Amino acid sequence: KNLVSVLPTARHECRDLPHLLIMAPMKRPAAASGSTAKKGRTADPNLEKYHQIAAAVQAADGFPGEMLKLVASTVKVGLQTPKDVRHGYAEQCLGMVQEVLKAAEAGVREKVAGLESKVAASDEEKAAREAAVGAAVGEVTQKTEVQDAAKAKLAAANDESPKAKAALQAAETEQKAGDEALVAAADRKAKL
């Protein structure tokens, strides 16, 4: 019977379905050989390389994304076919792949050159900063020596301060005594 004719319709009820549930004949079991690999076509050893090339094409800058996908999709077909048997269109597609990869390589070289110049500039900047640090360390050392000398002078002055105060007090006392003697002498002179 035709499968369409046995399917339930408005006229047929589900009671006619049991004959559809009959199991299909089973396939014969696989051979009991030691290898489970399929016979026939072997995997292309360059398949991973094709995928890497296609990924590099899709990652290229400077081209529309949809065009890169289109060009990347032609990599495997174009490269699997030997060059002497390739169709002209395959050659054109591979030419586009080559153009994209050259542009990507030029972009990478430009980035590398920029980074190398940045590294070279950073080396110069590092040397300038190290020289500035050396100068600052020398200045700090010099100012520390000046500070230590000033502290020593201050300590000496602080040590001599009580002696000077005592000498000042003695001089003031002597001055006071001398002034009193002078006033007394002036009084005696005035009485004469």
C-alpha positions in Angstrom: 0.0 0.0 0.0 1.0 3.6 -0.5 1.9 5.4 2.7 -0.4 8.3 2.0 -3.3 6.0 1.5 -2.8 4.4 4.9 -2.4 7.6 6.9 -5.4 8.6 9.0 -7.7 11.1 7.4 -11.2 12.3 8.2 -12.6 9.1 6.8 -10.2 6.8 8.5 -9.8 6.5 12.2 -6.8 5.7 14.3 -7.9 2.1 14.5 -6.2 1.5 11.1 -2.8 2.5 12.4 -1.5 -0.7 14.0 -0.3 -2.0 10.7 2.0 1.0 10.5 3.8 0.1 13.7 5.3 -3.0 12.2 9.1 -2.8 12.5 11.2 -2.3 9.5 13.6 -5.1 8.7 16.9 -4.7 10.6 20.2 -4.0 8.8 22.8 -6.7 8.9 25.4 -6.1 11.7 28.7 -4.6 10.9 31.6 -6.9 10.2 33.6 -7.9 13.2 36.9 -6.7 11.9 39.5 -5.0 14.2 39.3 -1.6 12.4 36.3 0.6 12.9 37.5 3.2 10.3 35.4 3.6 7.2 36.9 2.4 4.0 37.1 4.6 1.0 38.1 8.2 0.9 40.9 9.2 3.3 41.0 12.5 5.1 42.8 15.3 3.3 46.1 15.9 5.3 45.9 19.6 4.3 42.4 20.2 5.6 43.6 21.9 8.8 45.8 24.2 6.7 42.8 25.2 4.6 40.9 26.1 7.7 43.8 28.2 9.0 44.1 30.0 5.7 40.3 30.6 5.6 40.4 31.9 9.2 43.3 34.3 8.3 41.3 35.6 5.4 38.3 36.2 7.5 40.3 38.0 10.2 41.9 40.4 7.6 41.2 44.1 8.1 40.3 46.6 5.3 37.8 44.5 3.5 34.0 44.1 4.0 33.2 41.1 6.2 30.7 39.5 3.8 33.3 39.6 1.0 35.9 38.0 3.3 33.5 35.2 4.1 32.9 34.7 0.4 36.6 34.6 -0.4 37.4 32.4 2.6 34.8 29.9 1.4 36.7 29.3 -1.9 40.0 28.4 -0.2 39.4 24.7 0.2 37.9 24.1 -3.2 40.6 26.1 -4.9 43.6 24.6 -3.1 42.4 21.0 -3.3 42.4 21.1 -7.0 45.9 20.7 -8.6 47.1 23.9 -10.3 47.2 22.5 -13.8 43.6 21.2 -13.6 42.1 24.3 -11.9 39.4 26.3 -13.6 40.0 29.9 -14.4 37.5 31.0 -11.8 39.3 29.0 -9.1 42.5 30.8 -10.1 40.8 34.2 -9.8 39.4 33.2 -6.4 42.8 32.1 -5.2 44.2 35.4 -6.6 41.7 37.2 -4.3 42.8 35.1 -1.4 46.4 36.0 -2.1 45.5 39.7 -2.3 43.7 39.6 1.0 46.5 37.7 2.7 49.1 40.1 1.3 47.1 43.0 2.6 46.8 41.3 6.0 50.5 40.7 6.1 51.2 44.3 5.2 48.9 45.4 8.0 50.6 43.1 10.5 54.0 44.3 9.4 52.9 47.9 9.9 51.6 47.1 13.4 54.9 45.3 14.3 56.9 48.3 13.0 54.7 50.6 15.1 55.2 48.5 18.2 58.9 48.2 17.6 59.2 52.0 17.4 57.1 52.3 20.6 59.5 49.8 22.3 62.5 51.8 21.1 60.9 55.0 22.3 60.2 53.4 25.6 63.8 52.4 26.0 64.9 56.0 25.5 62.2 57.2 27.9 63.4 54.6 30.4 67.0 55.8 30.1 65.8 59.4 30.6 63.8 58.5 33.6 66.7 56.5 35.1 69.0 59.6 34.6 66.3 61.8 36.3 66.2 59.3 39.2 70.0 59.4 39.5 70.0 63.2 39.5 67.2 63.2 42.1 69.1 60.7 44.3 72.2 63.0 44.1 70.1 66.0 45.0 68.5 64.2 47.9 72.0 63.1 49.2 73.3 66.6 48.9 70.3 68.1 50.8 70.5 65.4 53.4 74.1 66.4 54.0 73.1 70.1 54.3 70.3 69.1 56.7 72.7 67.0 58.8 75.1 69.9 59.0 72.3 72.3 60.0 71.1 69.8 62.7 74.7 69.6 64.0 74.8 73.4 64.2 71.5 73.5 65.9 72.6 70.9 68.5 75.7 72.9 69.1 73.7 76.1 69.5 71.3 74.3 71.9 74.3 73.1 73.9 75.7 76.6 74.1 72.4 78.3 74.7 72.3 77.6 78.5 75.9 78.9 78.8 75.0 82.0 76.8 71.9 82.6 79.0 74.0 82.3 82.1 76.6 84.7 80.7 73.8 87.1 79.7 72.3 86.9 83.1 75.7 87.5 84.7 76.3 90.4 82.3 72.9 91.9 83.1 73.5 91.5 86.8 76.9 93.2 86.4 75.4 95.9 84.3 72.8 96.5 86.9 75.4 96.7 89.6 77.5 99.0 87.4 74.4 101.2 86.7 73.8 101.4 90.4 77.4 102.3 91.1 77.2 105.0 88.4 74.0 106.4 89.8 75.5 106.5 93.3 78.6 108.2 91.9 76.5 110.7 90.1 74.6 111.4 93.3 77.8 111.9 95.2 79.1 114.2 92.6 75.9 116.2 92.7 76.2 116.6 96.4 79.6 118.0 96.1 
